[in-house]
Amino acid sequence: MEERFGKRRVMAPALLLAPMVLLLVGCLMIPTLGLLRSSFLPGSHLLDGSGFSLEQYVRFFSDSYYSSVLLETFVDGILVSLICLAIGIPTGYSLARLPPLARRWRTIIVIMPLTLSLVVIVFGWLIILGRNGVVNSLFLNLGIISSPKQLLFSRPAVLTVLVQQFLPFMILSVMSVVTQIDPVLEQAAANLRANRFATFRKVILPLALPGILAGFNLVFVLSISAFITPRLIGGNRVAMLGSLIYERMMAELNWPSGAAMAFILFVSGLGFTATLNAMVASRLFKGRRHAF
């Protein structure tokens, strides 16, 4: 009887997870494997031929242009993540320490940009950063500049828009983990004559590190895979691998080459985040071991 009851307890979660697993396998894993297969085709089109070839990968790594674009993509992703980190940590901490009602309304304000279409947001930034846009008009009225400046089609403009798009993910990640930290710990640190900076560095930051790392990883992955923002805000002057993949697949219809670039970006991003997580985890474990 107990054995039968134990089997039911094991089967119930499996049955509940089955629809999600089937959805992931049917809509994500199978198409991804098909895309991986197309990256090993020798031609420049899906119908050009069959077989197995490393031509697309050799072409990518033998051309210094693609390597530089991949490096710039990672640098931009790290910069966006660090800026979101600098803004998101104090914002998420302040939201977590608000009363529940005030926190709820301010969280709605943080989430509000995520309800808008990405295309709408990007076109809004095109108006804001245009030669006759809000920023140039404001600077002209304040006398900071004498003539409109070209703010669009530059890397700072792309980074600014990416930060605005992905900052809510960092804020929510930090807020969710700080709300679980008991404020009594901060009061205890204050009783031990620790100032706010020392309390944050030695108490809040180590305990909130999982949420901070999760937010950093999420913003980094979203930034390096972005293609609409670099395409519209950066134009031809800012090259990121996501927009290059989109152009290769949708404009040139060269799916084997685009698929190879997509998997190179995937493996590179996965390797970077895995290495970062391992380094942070080892350092955190080492610090706890020394503490004991």
Secondary structure, DSSP 8 states (H G I E B T S, - for coil): -HHHHHHHHHHHHHHHHHHHHHHHIIIIIHHHHHHHHHTT-SSSSTTS--S---HHHHHHHH-HHHHHHHHHHHHHHHHHHHHHHHHHHHHHHHHHTS-HHHHHHHHHHHHGGGGS-HHHHHHHHHHHHSTTSHHHHHHHHHTS-SS----SSSHHHHHHHHHHHHHHHHHHHHHHHHTTS-HHHHHHHHHTT--HHHHIIIIIHHHHHHHHHHHHHHHHHHHHT--HHIIIIITTTS--HHHHHHIIIIIS--HHHHHHHHHHHHHHHHHHHHHHHHHHHHHHHHHHHHH-
